[in-house]
């Protein structure tokens, strides 16, 4: 992982903490982005050099070529992971300043439900100097701003203005004329801005029905403190568990623990849903959820998780979802969808049957340490409101 870049990690964490304490600290906002840009470009240079060496090795052939090529592949992957982690700090900036639900929209394509492709390397990017100049100007004008290439989540535009809960995206172009790709990007950004301004859109992400967004009436409840305490205890004792809510367990253990069956055995669940959060980090699949660089607020905890020195599991009893709904006066059911993933549905008056939140929304339980009780409450509020609007 970051390994010998711990000094940069410590500096990045300190700058992020400064922003957490004071989002008007434009000096820290600029310094953190400068640090992330340096580290990402540094990793990209390493990748490019290693790829060139790998190509030469493969071309030369010989008995040692396959072995050396395999070694280089591992090193390339390591630097890719480094660049990903630094971008997770960029995500932390975005999620600190803006609404997490709005940020979800800028992760996906405008015309379908797939995640938008990443922009690729910053190294050698045309117009980077212009983007930095625009960013620095915005910061000088006291407008919180962020280079989108420093994030995993924001996949539209070059610069994001963060002076409100919704991202305001800017496409920076060197020339006066837009090519076909540039015109498409401009149209997509206009669609997103229209959704943020009007709180509704038709055809967004390929959904023909009108999409509306609304605020949750019940304030979100998370267990960020509990997961932090669990990891801290595991670092000291080898393993730890927490049960912040019925049917919900956090488990953390160090690499010294080879058999976790004894840790899991006492945890009683009827319909187990197990997430190994290290896997989502390792496969670079955390976005568009709130990044662990923001939710793990203790420096030692975050470093241990990044380096893989501690493994974090979230175990949830899916049956609790239907129980919570019924306790609130709504019939509910849980069944697998066409891909075998859990599908939770609630019977809502005026909705014409059972409807439910998306699987992506449910995954906020492990990925963002959200309370299942709150999630069911929020889902009912959202579904009732949607049904009443259509009645």
SULQUI-V117319 format. One record per residue. N is the residue number from 1. RES is the residue in one small letter. SS is DSSP state (helix for helix, strand for strand, loop for the rest). PHI is phi as a letter, one per 30 degrees, with the letter a starting at -180 (none if undefined). OMEGA is omega as a letter, one per 20 degrees, with the letter a starting at -180 (999 if undefined). Layout:
N,RES,SS,PHI,OMEGA + N,RES,SS,PHI,OMEGA
//
This chain:
1,x,loop,none,a + 2,x,loop,d,r + 3,x,helix,h,a + 4,x,helix,d,r + 5,x,helix,c,a + 6,x,helix,d,r + 7,x,helix,d,r + 8,x,helix,d,r + 9,x,helix,e,a + 10,x,helix,d,r + 11,x,helix,d,r + 12,x,helix,d,r + 13,x,helix,d,a + 14,x,helix,d,r + 15,x,helix,d,r + 16,x,helix,d,r + 17,x,helix,d,r + 18,x,helix,d,r + 19,x,helix,d,r + 20,x,helix,d,a + 21,x,helix,d,a + 22,x,loop,a,a + 23,x,loop,d,r + 24,x,loop,c,r + 25,x,loop,d,a + 26,x,helix,d,r + 27,x,helix,d,r + 28,x,helix,d,r + 29,x,helix,d,r + 30,x,helix,d,a + 31,x,helix,d,a + 32,x,helix,d,r + 33,x,helix,d,r + 34,x,helix,d,r + 35,x,helix,d,a + 36,x,helix,d,r + 37,x,helix,d,r + 38,x,helix,d,a + 39,x,helix,d,r + 40,x,helix,d,r + 41,x,helix,d,r + 42,x,helix,d,r + 43,x,helix,d,a + 44,x,helix,d,r + 45,x,helix,d,r + 46,x,helix,d,a + 47,x,helix,d,a + 48,x,helix,d,r + 49,x,helix,d,r + 50,x,helix,d,r + 51,x,helix,d,r + 52,x,helix,d,r + 53,x,helix,d,a + 54,x,helix,d,r + 55,x,helix,d,r + 56,x,helix,d,r + 57,x,helix,d,a + 58,x,helix,d,r + 59,x,helix,d,a + 60,x,helix,d,a + 61,x,loop,i,a + 62,x,loop,j,a + 63,x,loop,d,a + 64,x,loop,d,a + 65,x,helix,d,a + 66,x,helix,d,a + 67,x,helix,d,a + 68,x,helix,d,r + 69,x,helix,d,r + 70,x,helix,d,r + 71,x,helix,d,r + 72,x,helix,d,r + 73,x,helix,d,r + 74,x,helix,d,a + 75,x,helix,d,r + 76,x,helix,d,r + 77,x,helix,d,r + 78,x,helix,d,a + 79,x,helix,d,r + 80,x,helix,d,r + 81,x,helix,d,r + 82,x,helix,e,r + 83,x,helix,d,r + 84,x,helix,d,a + 85,x,helix,d,r + 86,x,helix,d,r + 87,x,helix,d,r + 88,x,helix,d,r + 89,x,helix,d,r + 90,x,helix,d,r + 91,x,helix,d,r + 92,x,helix,e,r + 93,x,helix,d,a + 94,x,helix,e,a + 95,x,helix,d,r + 96,x,helix,d,a + 97,x,helix,c,a + 98,x,loop,b,a + 99,x,loop,d,a + 100,x,helix,d,a + 101,x,helix,d,r + 102,x,helix,d,a + 103,x,helix,d,r + 104,x,helix,e,a + 105,x,helix,d,a + 106,x,loop,d,r + 107,x,loop,d,a + 108,x,strand,c,r + 109,x,loop,d,r + 110,x,loop,d,a + 111,x,loop,c,r + 112,x,loop,a,a + 113,x,loop,c,a + 114,x,loop,d,r + 115,x,strand,d,r + 116,x,loop,d,r + 117,x,loop,d,r + 118,x,loop,d,a + 119,x,loop,d,a + 120,x,loop,j,a + 121,x,loop,d,r + 122,x,loop,d,a + 123,x,loop,e,r + 124,x,loop,i,a + 125,x,loop,d,r + 126,x,loop,d,r + 127,x,loop,i,a + 128,x,helix,d,r + 129,x,helix,d,r + 130,x,helix,d,r + 131,x,helix,d,r + 132,x,helix,d,r + 133,x,helix,d,r + 134,x,helix,d,r + 135,x,helix,d,a + 136,x,helix,d,r + 137,x,helix,d,r + 138,x,helix,d,r + 139,x,helix,d,r + 140,x,helix,d,r + 141,x,loop,d,r + 142,x,loop,i,r + 143,x,loop,c,r + 144,x,loop,e,a + 145,x,strand,b,a + 146,x,strand,b,r + 147,x,strand,d,a + 148,x,helix,d,r + 149,x,helix,d,r + 150,x,helix,d,a + 151,x,loop,b,r + 152,x,loop,c,a + 153,x,loop,c,a + 154,x,loop,d,a + 155,x,loop,c,r + 156,x,loop,b,r + 157,x,loop,i,r + 158,x,loop,c,r + 159,x,strand,b,r + 160,x,strand,c,r + 161,x,strand,d,a + 162,x,loop,c,a + 163,x,loop,d,r + 164,x,loop,a,a + 165,x,loop,d,a + 166,x,loop,c,r + 167,x,loop,d,r + 168,x,strand,c,a + 169,x,strand,c,r + 170,x,strand,b,r + 171,x,loop,c,a + 172,x,loop,c,a + 173,x,loop,b,a + 174,x,loop,d,a + 175,x,loop,d,r + 176,x,loop,d,a + 177,x,loop,c,r + 178,x,loop,c,r + 179,x,loop,d,a + 180,x,helix,e,r + 181,x,helix,d,a + 182,x,helix,d,r + 183,x,helix,d,r + 184,x,helix,d,r + 185,x,helix,d,r + 186,x,helix,d,r + 187,x,helix,d,a + 188,x,helix,d,r + 189,x,helix,d,r + 190,x,helix,d,r + 191,x,helix,d,a + 192,x,helix,d,r + 193,x,helix,d,r + 194,x,helix,d,r + 195,x,helix,d,a + 196,x,helix,d,a + 197,x,helix,d,a + 198,x,helix,c,a + 199,x,loop,i,r + 200,x,strand,a,r + 201,x,strand,a,r + 202,x,strand,b,r + 203,x,loop,j,r + 204,x,helix,d,a + 205,x,helix,h,r + 206,x,helix,i,r + 207,x,loop,c,a + 208,x,loop,d,r + 209,x,loop,d,r + 210,x,strand,d,r + 211,x,strand,c,r + 212,x,strand,b,r + 213,x,loop,c,a + 214,x,loop,b,r + 215,x,loop,d,r + 216,x,loop,d,a + 217,x,loop,d,a + 218,x,loop,c,a + 219,x,loop,e,a + 220,x,loop,d,r + 221,x,loop,b,r + 222,x,strand,b,r + 223,x,loop,c,r + 224,x,helix,d,r + 225,x,helix,d,a + 226,x,helix,d,r + 227,x,helix,d,r + 228,x,helix,d,r + 229,x,helix,d,a + 230,x,helix,d,a + 231,x,helix,d,a + 232,x,helix,d,r + 233,x,helix,d,r + 234,x,helix,d,r + 235,x,helix,d,a + 236,x,helix,d,a + 237,x,helix,c,a + 238,x,loop,j,r + 239,x,strand,a,r + 240,x,strand,a,r + 241,x,strand,b,r + 242,x,strand,b,r + 243,x,strand,b,a + 244,x,strand,d,a + 245,x,strand,a,a + 246,x,loop,e,r + 247,x,loop,i,a + 248,x,strand,c,a + 249,x,strand,b,r + 250,x,strand,c,a + 251,x,strand,b,r + 252,x,strand,b,r + 253,x,strand,a,a + 254,x,strand,d,a + 255,x,loop,d,r + 256,x,loop,d,a + 257,x,loop,d,a + 258,x,loop,c,a + 259,x,loop,b,a + 260,x,loop,c,a + 261,x,helix,e,r + 262,x,helix,d,r + 263,x,helix,d,a + 264,x,helix,d,a + 265,x,helix,e,a + 266,x,loop,d,a + 267,x,loop,d,a + 268,x,loop,d,r + 269,x,loop,b,a + 270,x,loop,c,r + 271,x,loop,b,a + 272,x,strand,d,r + 273,x,strand,b,a + 274,x,strand,c,r + 275,x,strand,c,r + 276,x,strand,c,a + 277,x,helix,d,r + 278,x,helix,e,a + 279,x,helix,d,r + 280,x,helix,d,r + 281,x,helix,d,a + 282,x,helix,d,a + 283,x,loop,c,r + 284,x,loop,h,a + 285,x,loop,b,a + 286,x,loop,d,a + 287,x,loop,d,j + 288,x,loop,c,r + 289,x,loop,d,r + 290,x,loop,e,a + 291,x,loop,d,r + 292,x,helix,d,r + 293,x,helix,d,r + 294,x,helix,c,a + 295,x,helix,d,r + 296,x,loop,d,a + 297,x,loop,c,r + 298,x,loop,c,a + 299,x,helix,d,a + 300,x,helix,d,r + 301,x,helix,d,a + 302,x,helix,d,r + 303,x,helix,d,r + 304,x,helix,d,a + 305,x,helix,d,r + 306,x,helix,d,a + 307,x,helix,d,a + 308,x,loop,i,r + 309,x,loop,d,r + 310,x,strand,b,r + 311,x,strand,c,a + 312,x,strand,c,r + 313,x,strand,c,r + 314,x,strand,b,r + 315,x,strand,c,a + 316,x,strand,b,r + 317,x,strand,d,a + 318,x,loop,e,r + 319,x,helix,d,r + 320,x,helix,d,a + 321,x,helix,d,r + 322,x,helix,d,r + 323,x,helix,d,a + 324,x,helix,d,a + 325,x,helix,d,a + 326,x,helix,d,r + 327,x,helix,d,r + 328,x,loop,c,r + 329,x,loop,j,a + 330,x,loop,b,r + 331,x,loop,d,a + 332,x,strand,b,r + 333,x,strand,b,a + 334,x,strand,b,r + 335,x,strand,a,a + 336,x,strand,d,r + 337,x,loop,d,a + 338,x,loop,d,r + 339,x,loop,c,r + 340,x,loop,i,r + 341,x,loop,d,a + 342,x,strand,d,r + 343,x,strand,b,a + 344,x,strand,c,a + 345,x,strand,b,a + 346,x,strand,b,r + 347,x,strand,d,a + 348,x,strand,c,r + 349,x,loop,e,r + 350,x,loop,i,a + 351,x,loop,c,r + 352,x,loop,i,r + 353,x,strand,k,a + 354,x,strand,c,r + 355,x,strand,b,a + 356,x,loop,a,r + 357,x,loop,d,r + 358,x,loop,d,r + 359,x,helix,d,r + 360,x,helix,d,r + 361,x,helix,d,r + 362,x,helix,d,a + 363,x,loop,d,r + 364,x,helix,d,r + 365,x,helix,e,r + 366,x,helix,d,a + 367,x,helix,d,a + 368,x,loop,b,r + 369,x,loop,h,a + 370,x,strand,d,r + 371,x,loop,d,r + 372,x,helix,d,r + 373,x,helix,d,r + 374,x,helix,d,a + 375,x,helix,d,r + 376,x,helix,d,r + 377,x,helix,e,a + 378,x,helix,d,r + 379,x,helix,d,r + 380,x,helix,d,r + 381,x,helix,e,a + 382,x,helix,d,a + 383,x,helix,d,r + 384,x,helix,d,r + 385,x,helix,d,r + 386,x,helix,d,a + 387,x,helix,d,a + 388,x,helix,d,a + 389,x,helix,d,a + 390,x,helix,c,a + 391,x,loop,d,999
//
